Amino acid sequence: MTKKVMFVCKRNSCRSQMAEGFAKQLGQGKINVSSSGLEASRVHPTAIAVMSEVGIDIGDQTSDPLTEFNPQDYDIVISLCGCGVNLPEVWVLREIFEDWQLDDPDGQPLETFRRVREEIRDRVQQLIASL
């Protein structure tokens, strides 16, 4: 059975968008993926650029607020920014909940975006392998 994964971050702009992109590619046929934020903003242009460097196009993804999703529709919830403490309890009590607490690359040099991208790729690979 395919697991449904929600990646959530503060603004659904960088980290959760990159995680969604990696998970869609690496988890094809194993997981269904969405991402959201405690608030919506935009998909960060630098996140789009660094993902394209590794052959993943996230340019058509959208930034969506968590409130537009139903927690019962998801098996796995991953917070990428330490925002787990701010999530409604129903999201934290899914089958699997993890809080990865990755650095926010927004406003940081390109190297930070690339480092965080690689950390996200590694974590997504580990998550998929564990299912």
N, CA, C and O atoms as CSV, one atom per row, in Angstrom:
chain,resi,resn,atom,element,x,y,z
A,1,MET,N,N,0.837,-1.190,0.000
A,1,MET,CA,C,0.000,0.000,0.000
A,1,MET,C,C,0.883,1.255,0.000
A,1,MET,O,O,1.869,1.325,0.733
A,2,THR,N,N,0.530,2.216,-0.804
A,2,THR,CA,C,1.281,3.454,-0.932
A,2,THR,C,C,1.038,4.348,0.275
A,2,THR,O,O,-0.105,4.587,0.663
A,3,LYS,N,N,2.122,4.836,0.864
A,3,LYS,CA,C,2.020,5.756,2.001
A,3,LYS,C,C,1.866,7.186,1.493
A,3,LYS,O,O,2.399,7.552,0.446
A,4,LYS,N,N,1.123,7.989,2.263
A,4,LYS,CA,C,0.946,9.400,1.923
A,4,LYS,C,C,1.770,10.237,2.893
A,4,LYS,O,O,1.627,10.134,4.111
A,5,VAL,N,N,2.641,11.074,2.316
A,5,VAL,CA,C,3.589,11.857,3.098
A,5,VAL,C,C,3.302,13.351,2.956
A,5,VAL,O,O,3.076,13.856,1.856
A,6,MET,N,N,3.316,14.048,4.102
A,6,MET,CA,C,3.199,15.509,4.116
A,6,MET,C,C,4.494,16.084,4.662
A,6,MET,O,O,4.887,15.787,5.790
A,7,PHE,N,N,5.160,16.911,3.857
A,7,PHE,CA,C,6.315,17.672,4.311
A,7,PHE,C,C,5.808,19.058,4.680
A,7,PHE,O,O,5.164,19.723,3.869
A,8,VAL,N,N,6.094,19.487,5.886
A,8,VAL,CA,C,5.584,20.787,6.333
A,8,VAL,C,C,6.728,21.634,6.898
A,8,VAL,O,O,7.643,21.139,7.555
A,9,CYS,N,N,6.631,22.920,6.612
A,9,CYS,CA,C,7.651,23.877,7.026
A,9,CYS,C,C,6.942,25.184,7.374
A,9,CYS,O,O,5.718,25.280,7.292
A,10,LYS,N,N,7.705,26.158,7.752
A,10,LYS,CA,C,7.107,27.424,8.163
A,10,LYS,C,C,6.348,28.093,7.018
A,10,LYS,O,O,5.169,28.416,7.164
A,11,ARG,N,N,7.023,28.305,5.865
A,11,ARG,CA,C,6.406,29.049,4.767
A,11,ARG,C,C,6.207,28.228,3.491
A,11,ARG,O,O,5.700,28.749,2.498
A,12,ASN,N,N,6.599,26.954,3.506
A,12,ASN,CA,C,6.454,26.105,2.320
A,12,ASN,C,C,7.093,26.771,1.100
A,12,ASN,O,O,6.488,26.876,0.033
A,13,SER,N,N,8.339,27.218,1.299
A,13,SER,CA,C,9.036,27.971,0.271
A,13,SER,C,C,10.305,27.270,-0.222
A,13,SER,O,O,10.555,27.210,-1.425
A,14,CYS,N,N,11.104,26.741,0.708
A,14,CYS,CA,C,12.409,26.159,0.345
A,14,CYS,C,C,12.502,24.678,0.711
A,14,CYS,O,O,12.421,23.809,-0.157
A,15,ARG,N,N,12.675,24.400,2.012
A,15,ARG,CA,C,12.960,23.033,2.464
A,15,ARG,C,C,11.858,22.046,2.122
A,15,ARG,O,O,12.129,20.980,1.567
A,16,SER,N,N,10.621,22.388,2.445
A,16,SER,CA,C,9.525,21.450,2.172
A,16,SER,C,C,9.318,21.265,0.673
A,16,SER,O,O,8.910,20.191,0.233
A,17,GLN,N,N,9.594,22.300,-0.110
A,17,GLN,CA,C,9.478,22.192,-1.565
A,17,GLN,C,C,10.548,21.259,-2.127
A,17,GLN,O,O,10.269,20.442,-3.005
A,18,MET,N,N,11.789,21.388,-1.612
A,18,MET,CA,C,12.859,20.504,-2.078
A,18,MET,C,C,12.564,19.065,-1.663
A,18,MET,O,O,12.789,18.136,-2.439
A,19,ALA,N,N,12.062,18.876,-0.447
A,19,ALA,CA,C,11.717,17.528,0.017
A,19,ALA,C,C,10.630,16.918,-0.857
A,19,ALA,O,O,10.704,15.741,-1.210
A,20,GLU,N,N,9.623,17.708,-1.207
A,20,GLU,CA,C,8.558,17.223,-2.084
A,20,GLU,C,C,9.143,16.793,-3.428
A,20,GLU,O,O,8.783,15.739,-3.952
A,21,GLY,N,N,10.036,17.599,-3.984
A,21,GLY,CA,C,10.644,17.276,-5.274
A,21,GLY,C,C,11.435,15.980,-5.231
A,21,GLY,O,O,11.284,15.129,-6.108
A,22,PHE,N,N,12.284,15.823,-4.207
A,22,PHE,CA,C,13.065,14.590,-4.072
A,22,PHE,C,C,12.150,13.386,-3.857
A,22,PHE,O,O,12.344,12.340,-4.477
A,23,ALA,N,N,11.158,13.530,-2.983
A,23,ALA,CA,C,10.287,12.399,-2.658
A,23,ALA,C,C,9.474,11.947,-3.868
A,23,ALA,O,O,9.252,10.752,-4.060
A,24,LYS,N,N,9.033,12.899,-4.677
A,24,LYS,CA,C,8.281,12.524,-5.882
A,24,LYS,C,C,9.156,11.714,-6.831
A,24,LYS,O,O,8.688,10.755,-7.445
A,25,GLN,N,N,10.432,12.100,-6.951
A,25,GLN,CA,C,11.320,11.381,-7.858
A,25,GLN,C,C,11.800,10.064,-7.250
A,25,GLN,O,O,11.716,9.018,-7.892
A,26,LEU,N,N,12.299,10.111,-6.023
A,26,LEU,CA,C,12.915,8.937,-5.405
A,26,LEU,C,C,11.889,7.925,-4.897
A,26,LEU,O,O,12.192,6.738,-4.779
A,27,GLY,N,N,10.689,8.388,-4.598
A,27,GLY,CA,C,9.686,7.505,-4.023
A,27,GLY,C,C,8.572,7.112,-4.969
A,27,GLY,O,O,7.519,6.640,-4.539
A,28,GLN,N,N,8.804,7.306,-6.268
A,28,GLN,CA,C,7.771,6.998,-7.260
A,28,GLN,C,C,7.247,5.582,-7.073
A,28,GLN,O,O,8.019,4.624,-7.039
A,29,GLY,N,N,5.927,5.458,-6.951
A,29,GLY,CA,C,5.302,4.163,-6.791
A,29,GLY,C,C,5.271,3.660,-5.357
A,29,GLY,O,O,4.580,2.687,-5.056
A,30,LYS,N,N,6.016,4.317,-4.465
A,30,LYS,CA,C,6.053,3.899,-3.060
A,30,LYS,C,C,5.293,4.861,-2.154
A,30,LYS,O,O,4.666,4.450,-1.178
A,31,ILE,N,N,5.359,6.152,-2.492
A,31,ILE,CA,C,4.716,7.166,-1.660
A,31,ILE,C,C,4.017,8.206,-2.536
A,31,ILE,O,O,4.406,8.451,-3.678
A,32,ASN,N,N,2.978,8.805,-1.964
A,32,ASN,CA,C,2.347,9.987,-2.540
A,32,ASN,C,C,2.751,11.153,-1.658
A,32,ASN,O,O,2.782,11.025,-0.434
A,33,VAL,N,N,3.060,12.286,-2.266
A,33,VAL,CA,C,3.707,13.380,-1.542
A,33,VAL,C,C,2.969,14.697,-1.718
A,33,VAL,O,O,2.490,15.030,-2.802
A,34,SER,N,N,2.893,15.438,-0.614
A,34,SER,CA,C,2.426,16.827,-0.622
A,34,SER,C,C,3.368,17.624,0.267
A,34,SER,O,O,4.117,17.062,1.067
A,35,SER,N,N,3.317,18.940,0.113
A,35,SER,CA,C,4.029,19.804,1.053
A,35,SER,C,C,3.147,20.998,1.367
A,35,SER,O,O,2.279,21.385,0.584
A,36,SER,N,N,3.396,21.571,2.537
A,36,SER,CA,C,2.595,22.715,2.961
A,36,SER,C,C,3.398,23.527,3.972
A,36,SER,O,O,4.496,23.147,4.377
A,37,GLY,N,N,2.820,24.648,4.362
A,37,GLY,CA,C,3.461,25.500,5.346
A,37,GLY,C,C,2.481,25.942,6.408
A,37,GLY,O,O,1.267,25.903,6.206
A,38,LEU,N,N,3.015,26.363,7.545
A,38,LEU,CA,C,2.145,26.958,8.558
A,38,LEU,C,C,1.466,28.183,7.959
A,38,LEU,O,O,0.371,28.573,8.366
A,39,GLU,N,N,2.145,28.778,6.983
A,39,GLU,CA,C,1.563,29.837,6.155
A,39,GLU,C,C,2.075,29.606,4.734
A,39,GLU,O,O,3.136,29.011,4.549
A,40,ALA,N,N,1.352,30.059,3.760
A,40,ALA,CA,C,1.782,29.898,2.363
A,40,ALA,C,C,2.583,31.121,1.938
A,40,ALA,O,O,2.392,32.213,2.474
A,41,SER,N,N,3.473,30.937,0.982
A,41,SER,CA,C,4.217,32.071,0.438
A,41,SER,C,C,4.422,31.857,-1.055
A,41,SER,O,O,3.507,32.079,-1.848
A,42,ARG,N,N,5.618,31.427,-1.438
A,42,ARG,CA,C,5.943,31.162,-2.838
A,42,ARG,C,C,7.016,30.089,-2.849
A,42,ARG,O,O,7.677,29.855,-1.836
A,43,VAL,N,N,7.189,29.442,-3.977
A,43,VAL,CA,C,8.306,28.521,-4.120
A,43,VAL,C,C,9.526,29.388,-4.429
A,43,VAL,O,O,9.550,30.102,-5.431
A,44,HIS,N,N,10.520,29.320,-3.575
A,44,HIS,CA,C,11.692,30.193,-3.652
A,44,HIS,C,C,12.458,29.951,-4.958
A,44,HIS,O,O,12.770,28.805,-5.282
A,45,PRO,N,N,12.764,31.009,-5.709
A,45,PRO,CA,C,13.481,30.855,-6.984
A,45,PRO,C,C,14.824,30.136,-6.842
A,45,PRO,O,O,15.218,29.384,-7.733
A,46,THR,N,N,15.529,30.360,-5.728
A,46,THR,CA,C,16.822,29.688,-5.550
A,46,THR,C,C,16.623,28.198,-5.271
A,46,THR,O,O,17.442,27.378,-5.686
A,47,ALA,N,N,15.545,27.842,-4.575
A,47,ALA,CA,C,15.236,26.415,-4.371
A,47,ALA,C,C,14.965,25.752,-5.717
A,47,ALA,O,O,15.423,24.637,-5.964
A,48,ILE,N,N,14.228,26.429,-6.578
A,48,ILE,CA,C,13.963,25.907,-7.933
A,48,ILE,C,C,15.280,25.717,-8.666
A,48,ILE,O,O,15.489,24.696,-9.321
A,49,ALA,N,N,16.177,26.708,-8.558
A,49,ALA,CA,C,17.460,26.658,-9.275
A,49,ALA,C,C,18.344,25.521,-8.787
A,49,ALA,O,O,18.901,24.786,-9.602
A,50,VAL,N,N,18.486,25.359,-7.458
A,50,VAL,CA,C,19.393,24.308,-6.963
A,50,VAL,C,C,18.815,22.912,-7.198
A,50,VAL,O,O,19.571,21.951,-7.340
A,51,MET,N,N,17.503,22.787,-7.240
A,51,MET,CA,C,16.914,21.484,-7.559
A,51,MET,C,C,17.112,21.158,-9.040
A,51,MET,O,O,17.311,19.998,-9.401
A,52,SER,N,N,17.059,22.170,-9.885
A,52,SER,CA,C,17.282,21.916,-11.315
A,52,SER,C,C,18.722,21.469,-11.562
A,52,SER,O,O,18.987,20.757,-12.530
A,53,GLU,N,N,19.653,21.878,-10.700
A,53,GLU,CA,C,21.043,21.429,-10.810
A,53,GLU,C,C,21.170,19.913,-10.685
A,53,GLU,O,O,22.099,19.314,-11.228
A,54,VAL,N,N,20.231,19.296,-9.965
A,54,VAL,CA,C,20.261,17.835,-9.798
A,54,VAL,C,C,19.167,17.150,-10.613
A,54,VAL,O,O,18.813,15.998,-10.364
A,55,GLY,N,N,18.639,17.888,-11.595
A,55,GLY,CA,C,17.696,17.297,-12.546
A,55,GLY,C,C,16.269,17.159,-12.066
A,55,GLY,O,O,15.511,16.357,-12.611
A,56,ILE,N,N,15.882,17.934,-11.044
A,56,ILE,CA,C,14.506,17.875,-10.541
A,56,ILE,C,C,13.859,19.241,-10.711
A,56,ILE,O,O,14.366,20.246,-10.213
A,57,ASP,N,N,12.732,19.269,-11.420
A,57,ASP,CA,C,12.003,20.508,-11.681
A,57,ASP,C,C,10.889,20.666,-10.651
A,57,ASP,O,O,9.922,19.904,-10.654
A,58,ILE,N,N,11.025,21.658,-9.768
A,58,ILE,CA,C,9.959,21.937,-8.804
A,58,ILE,C,C,9.246,23.246,-9.147
A,58,ILE,O,O,8.495,23.782,-8.331
A,59,GLY,N,N,9.482,23.751,-10.346
A,59,GLY,CA,C,8.911,25.021,-10.759
A,59,GLY,C,C,7.397,25.040,-10.844
A,59,GLY,O,O,6.789,26.109,-10.805
A,60,ASP,N,N,6.771,23.854,-10.962
A,60,ASP,CA,C,5.312,23.813,-11.061
A,60,ASP,C,C,4.647,23.508,-9.717
A,60,ASP,O,O,3.421,23.421,-9.637
A,61,GLN,N,N,5.456,23.346,-8.656
A,61,GLN,CA,C,4.889,23.127,-7.329
A,61,GLN,C,C,4.345,24.447,-6.792
A,61,GLN,O,O,4.765,25.525,-7.215
A,62,THR,N,N,3.408,24.346,-5.857
A,62,THR,CA,C,2.795,25.544,-5.284
A,62,THR,C,C,3.011,25.571,-3.777
A,62,THR,O,O,3.201,24.531,-3.146
A,63,SER,N,N,2.981,26.753,-3.218
A,63,SER,CA,C,3.083,26.940,-1.775
A,63,SER,C,C,1.672,26.986,-1.210
A,63,SER,O,O,0.879,27.859,-1.562
A,64,ASP,N,N,1.365,26.034,-0.327
A,64,ASP,CA,C,0.005,25.895,0.187
A,64,ASP,C,C,-0.008,25.858,1.715
A,64,ASP,O,O,0.902,25.301,2.329
A,65,PRO,N,N,-1.036,26.451,2.331
A,65,PRO,CA,C,-1.127,26.399,3.783
A,65,PRO,C,C,-1.589,25.017,4.259
A,65,PRO,O,O,-2.383,24.352,3.594
A,66,LEU,N,N,-1.080,24.602,5.410
A,66,LEU,CA,C,-1.441,23.310,5.998
A,66,LEU,C,C,-2.947,23.180,6.201
A,66,LEU,O,O,-3.497,22.081,6.129
A,67,THR,N,N,-3.606,24.299,6.452
A,67,THR,CA,C,-5.048,24.277,6.721
A,67,THR,C,C,-5.872,23.786,5.529
A,67,THR,O,O,-7.048,23.457,5.688
A,68,GLU,N,N,-5.268,23.733,4.335
A,68,GLU,CA,C,-5.994,23.243,3.156
A,68,GLU,C,C,-5.985,21.720,3.054
A,68,GLU,O,O,-6.575,21.160,2.130
A,69,PHE,N,N,-5.321,21.043,3.995
A,69,PHE,CA,C,-5.188,19.590,3.932
A,69,PHE,C,C,-5.846,18.944,5.143
A,69,PHE,O,O,-5.976,19.560,6.200
A,70,ASN,N,N,-6.262,17.675,4.968
A,70,ASN,CA,C,-6.897,16.896,6.024
A,70,ASN,C,C,-5.861,15.937,6.617
A,70,ASN,O,O,-5.340,15.084,5.897
A,71,PRO,N,N,-5.550,16.058,7.911
A,71,PRO,CA,C,-4.523,15.197,8.497
A,71,PRO,C,C,-4.816,13.703,8.345
A,71,PRO,O,O,-3.889,12.902,8.226
A,72,GLN,N,N,-6.086,13.323,8.347
A,72,GLN,CA,C,-6.444,11.910,8.207
A,72,GLN,C,C,-6.067,11.328,6.844
A,72,GLN,O,O,-6.068,10.110,6.665
A,73,ASP,N,N,-5.748,12.194,5.892
A,73,ASP,CA,C,-5.352,11.732,4.559
A,73,ASP,C,C,-3.879,11.340,4.497
A,73,ASP,O,O,-3.419,10.876,3.454
A,74,TYR,N,N,-3.121,11.515,5.592
A,74,TYR,CA,C,-1.670,11.293,5.569
A,74,TYR,C,C,-1.238,10.276,6.613
A,74,TYR,O,O,-1.764,10.237,7.725
A,75,ASP,N,N,-0.264,9.451,6.224
A,75,ASP,CA,C,0.317,8.456,7.132
A,75,ASP,C,C,1.561,8.998,7.816
A,75,ASP,O,O,1.841,8.666,8.968
A,76,ILE,N,N,2.305,9.835,7.101
A,76,ILE,CA,C,3.610,10.304,7.551
A,76,ILE,C,C,3.646,11.824,7.460
A,76,ILE,O,O,3.274,12.405,6.441
A,77,VAL,N,N,4.100,12.461,8.538
A,77,VAL,CA,C,4.251,13.913,8.555
A,77,VAL,C,C,5.692,14.217,8.946
A,77,VAL,O,O,6.186,13.759,9.976
A,78,ILE,N,N,6.354,15.001,8.097
A,78,ILE,CA,C,7.740,15.395,8.341
A,78,ILE,C,C,7.798,16.912,8.420
A,78,ILE,O,O,7.449,17.610,7.468
A,79,SER,N,N,8.246,17.417,9.573
A,79,SER,CA,C,8.530,18.840,9.720
A,79,SER,C,C,9.999,19.037,9.376
A,79,SER,O,O,10.850,18.263,9.815
A,80,LEU,N,N,10.298,20.056,8.600
A,80,LEU,CA,C,11.683,20.287,8.193
A,80,LEU,C,C,12.341,21.455,8.908
A,80,LEU,O,O,13.505,21.761,8.648
A,81,CYS,N,N,11.616,22.111,9.805
A,81,CYS,CA,C,12.160,23.346,10.378
A,81,CYS,C,C,12.047,23.412,11.887
A,81,CYS,O,O,12.271,24.470,12.476
A,82,GLY,N,N,11.708,22.314,12.516
A,82,GLY,CA,C,11.494,22.365,13.950
A,82,GLY,C,C,10.140,22.939,14.314
A,82,GLY,O,O,9.893,23.272,15.473
A,83,CYS,N,N,9.256,23.057,13.322
A,83,CYS,CA,C,7.942,23.658,13.576
A,83,CYS,C,C,6.945,22.649,14.130
A,83,CYS,O,O,5.775,22.978,14.325
A,84,GLY,N,N,7.395,21.429,14.386
A,84,GLY,CA,C,6.499,20.405,14.913
A,84,GLY,C,C,5.765,20.848,16.160
A,84,GLY,O,O,4.608,20.480,16.365
A,85,VAL,N,N,6.433,21.643,17.009
A,85,VAL,CA,C,5.792,22.123,18.234
A,85,VAL,C,C,4.627,23.065,17.933
A,85,VAL,O,O,3.761,23.270,18.783
A,86,ASN,N,N,4.600,23.638,16.732
A,86,ASN,CA,C,3.531,24.568,16.358
A,86,ASN,C,C,2.417,23.909,15.554
A,86,ASN,O,O,1.436,24.564,15.204
A,87,LEU,N,N,2.558,22.626,15.261
A,87,LEU,CA,C,1.541,21.936,14.473
A,87,LEU,C,C,0.372,21.522,15.357
A,87,LEU,O,O,0.565,21.179,16.523
A,88,PRO,N,N,-0.841,21.553,14.808
A,88,PRO,CA,C,-1.964,20.997,15.551
A,88,PRO,C,C,-1.671,19.529,15.889
A,88,PRO,O,O,-1.104,18.799,15.077
A,89,GLU,N,N,-2.060,19.113,17.084
A,89,GLU,CA,C,-1.734,17.774,17.586
A,89,GLU,C,C,-2.127,16.658,16.619
A,89,GLU,O,O,-1.421,15.655,16.511
A,90,VAL,N,N,-3.244,16.825,15.919
A,90,VAL,CA,C,-3.718,15.787,15.007
A,90,VAL,C,C,-2.690,15.474,13.912
A,90,VAL,O,O,-2.653,14.351,13.408
A,91,TRP,N,N,-1.859,16.449,13.539
A,91,TRP,CA,C,-0.805,16.221,12.544
A,91,TRP,C,C,0.370,15.449,13.147
A,91,TRP,O,O,0.964,14.601,12.481
A,92,VAL,N,N,0.698,15.739,14.384
A,92,VAL,CA,C,1.838,15.114,15.052
A,92,VAL,C,C,1.535,13.646,15.390
A,92,VAL,O,O,2.453,12.838,15.531
A,93,LEU,N,N,0.272,13.311,15.518
A,93,LEU,CA,C,-0.128,11.958,15.930
A,93,LEU,C,C,-0.402,11.012,14.756
A,93,LEU,O,O,-1.094,10.008,14.924
A,94,ARG,N,N,0.126,11.317,13.589
A,94,ARG,CA,C,-0.019,10.395,12.454
A,94,ARG,C,C,0.849,9.161,12.705
A,94,ARG,O,O,1.576,9.109,13.698
A,95,GLU,N,N,0.780,8.179,11.823
A,95,GLU,CA,C,1.534,6.928,11.979
A,95,GLU,C,C,3.030,7.181,12.224
A,95,GLU,O,O,3.633,6.567,13.104
A,96,ILE,N,N,3.615,8.083,11.441
A,96,ILE,CA,C,5.019,8.473,11.613
A,96,ILE,C,C,5.076,9.998,11.633
A,96,ILE,O,O,4.514,10.659,10.760
A,97,PHE,N,N,5.758,10.549,12.632
A,97,PHE,CA,C,6.026,11.986,12.674
A,97,PHE,C,C,7.507,12.166,12.965
A,97,PHE,O,O,8.038,11.574,13.905
A,98,GLU,N,N,8.174,12.988,12.155
A,98,GLU,CA,C,9.582,13.314,12.386
A,98,GLU,C,C,9.772,14.815,12.241
A,98,GLU,O,O,9.114,15.456,11.422
A,99,ASP,N,N,10.678,15.373,13.041
A,99,ASP,CA,C,11.006,16.789,12.985
A,99,ASP,C,C,12.493,16.885,12.646
A,99,ASP,O,O,13.341,16.670,13.512
A,100,TRP,N,N,12.811,17.205,11.398
A,100,TRP,CA,C,14.189,17.150,10.919
A,100,TRP,C,C,15.034,18.365,11.295
A,100,TRP,O,O,16.260,18.263,11.313
A,101,GLN,N,N,14.431,19.493,11.590
A,101,GLN,CA,C,15.138,20.698,12.041
A,101,GLN,C,C,16.343,21.063,11.175
A,101,GLN,O,O,17.474,21.126,11.659
A,102,LEU,N,N,16.089,21.297,9.911
A,102,LEU,CA,C,17.130,21.695,8.963
A,102,LEU,C,C,17.246,23.219,8.906
A,102,LEU,O,O,16.265,23.930,9.121
A,103,ASP,N,N,18.443,23.709,8.618
A,103,ASP,CA,C,18.663,25.157,8.500
A,103,ASP,C,C,17.792,25.752,7.403
A,103,ASP,O,O,17.561,25.126,6.368
A,104,ASP,N,N,17.313,26.965,7.641
A,104,ASP,CA,C,16.537,27.689,6.636
A,104,ASP,C,C,17.508,28.373,5.678
A,104,ASP,O,O,18.250,29.262,6.094
A,105,PRO,N,N,17.519,27.976,4.396
A,105,PRO,CA,C,18.457,28.585,3.454
A,105,PRO,C,C,18.020,29.963,2.948
A,105,PRO,O,O,18.814,30.667,2.323
A,106,ASP,N,N,16.778,30.356,3.209
A,106,ASP,CA,C,16.268,31.630,2.705
A,106,ASP,C,C,17.158,32.775,3.190
A,106,ASP,O,O,17.402,32.919,4.388
A,107,GLY,N,N,17.633,33.579,2.257
A,107,GLY,CA,C,18.486,34.713,2.571
A,107,GLY,C,C,19.953,34.342,2.769
A,107,GLY,O,O,20.780,35.201,3.076
A,108,GLN,N,N,20.270,33.071,2.594
A,108,GLN,CA,C,21.634,32.573,2.784
A,108,GLN,C,C,22.332,32.419,1.429
A,108,GLN,O,O,21.674,32.469,0.389
A,109,PRO,N,N,23.654,32.233,1.430
A,109,PRO,CA,C,24.389,32.039,0.172
A,109,PRO,C,C,23.965,30.760,-0.545
A,109,PRO,O,O,23.389,29.855,0.059
A,110,LEU,N,N,24.257,30.704,-1.828
A,110,LEU,CA,C,23.936,29.550,-2.667
A,110,LEU,C,C,24.466,28.251,-2.064
A,110,LEU,O,O,23.808,27.215,-2.153
A,111,GLU,N,N,25.646,28.298,-1.455
A,111,GLU,CA,C,26.241,27.099,-0.862
A,111,GLU,C,C,25.338,26.525,0.228
A,111,GLU,O,O,25.261,25.308,0.393
A,112,THR,N,N,24.655,27.395,0.971
A,112,THR,CA,C,23.747,26.925,2.022
A,112,THR,C,C,22.559,26.206,1.406
A,112,THR,O,O,22.146,25.156,1.898
A,113,PHE,N,N,22.003,26.763,0.327
A,113,PHE,CA,C,20.910,26.093,-0.375
A,113,PHE,C,C,21.355,24.703,-0.827
A,113,PHE,O,O,20.615,23.730,-0.682
A,114,ARG,N,N,22.569,24.615,-1.377
A,114,ARG,CA,C,23.064,23.326,-1.873
A,114,ARG,C,C,23.292,22.335,-0.729
A,114,ARG,O,O,22.970,21.155,-0.864
A,115,ARG,N,N,23.839,22.800,0.387
A,115,ARG,CA,C,24.065,21.917,1.533
A,115,ARG,C,C,22.743,21.389,2.078
A,115,ARG,O,O,22.604,20.193,2.335
A,116,VAL,N,N,21.775,22.282,2.251
A,116,VAL,CA,C,20.465,21.872,2.760
A,116,VAL,C,C,19.789,20.924,1.773
A,116,VAL,O,O,19.140,19.960,2.180
A,117,ARG,N,N,19.940,21.194,0.483
A,117,ARG,CA,C,19.386,20.296,-0.546
A,117,ARG,C,C,19.930,18.884,-0.367
A,117,ARG,O,O,19.176,17.912,-0.416
A,118,GLU,N,N,21.233,18.772,-0.159
A,118,GLU,CA,C,21.851,17.445,-0.004
A,118,GLU,C,C,21.391,16.763,1.282
A,118,GLU,O,O,21.167,15.553,1.296
A,119,GLU,N,N,21.248,17.533,2.361
A,119,GLU,CA,C,20.742,16.976,3.617
A,119,GLU,C,C,19.324,16.447,3.430
A,119,GLU,O,O,18.983,15.375,3.930
A,120,ILE,N,N,18.505,17.200,2.709
A,120,ILE,CA,C,17.124,16.784,2.449
A,120,ILE,C,C,17.109,15.518,1.605
A,120,ILE,O,O,16.364,14.584,1.904
A,121,ARG,N,N,17.932,15.475,0.544
A,121,ARG,CA,C,17.988,14.279,-0.306
A,121,ARG,C,C,18.331,13.046,0.533
A,121,ARG,O,O,17.684,12.006,0.404
A,122,ASP,N,N,19.344,13.161,1.387
A,122,ASP,CA,C,19.764,12.032,2.212
A,122,ASP,C,C,18.646,11.581,3.152
A,122,ASP,O,O,18.407,10.383,3.305
A,123,ARG,N,N,17.968,12.535,3.777
A,123,ARG,CA,C,16.875,12.212,4.705
A,123,ARG,C,C,15.701,11.562,3.973
A,123,ARG,O,O,15.105,10.605,4.466
A,124,VAL,N,N,15.378,12.090,2.795
A,124,VAL,CA,C,14.280,11.508,2.008
A,124,VAL,C,C,14.626,10.085,1.603
A,124,VAL,O,O,13.774,9.199,1.675
A,125,GLN,N,N,15.858,9.853,1.180
A,125,GLN,CA,C,16.281,8.501,0.819
A,125,GLN,C,C,16.145,7.553,2.007
A,125,GLN,O,O,15.660,6.432,1.858
A,126,GLN,N,N,16.573,8.005,3.191
A,126,GLN,CA,C,16.449,7.181,4.407
A,126,GLN,C,C,14.997,6.894,4.740
A,126,GLN,O,O,14.652,5.771,5.109
A,127,LEU,N,N,14.142,7.906,4.610
A,127,LEU,CA,C,12.716,7.731,4.887
A,127,LEU,C,C,12.118,6.678,3.967
A,127,LEU,O,O,11.425,5.770,4.426
A,128,ILE,N,N,12.384,6.796,2.672
A,128,ILE,CA,C,11.832,5.858,1.690
A,128,ILE,C,C,12.348,4.436,1.951
A,128,ILE,O,O,11.592,3.468,1.864
A,129,ALA,N,N,13.631,4.326,2.268
A,129,ALA,CA,C,14.220,3.010,2.539
A,129,ALA,C,C,13.602,2.368,3.776
A,129,ALA,O,O,13.558,1.142,3.872
A,130,SER,N,N,13.126,3.167,4.721
A,130,SER,CA,C,12.575,2.642,5.969
A,130,SER,C,C,11.140,2.143,5.821
A,130,SER,O,O,10.621,1.489,6.725
A,131,LEU,N,N,10.499,2.440,4.706
A,131,LEU,CA,C,9.092,2.055,4.526
A,131,LEU,C,C,8.920,0.648,3.999
A,131,LEU,O,O,7.792,0.196,3.802
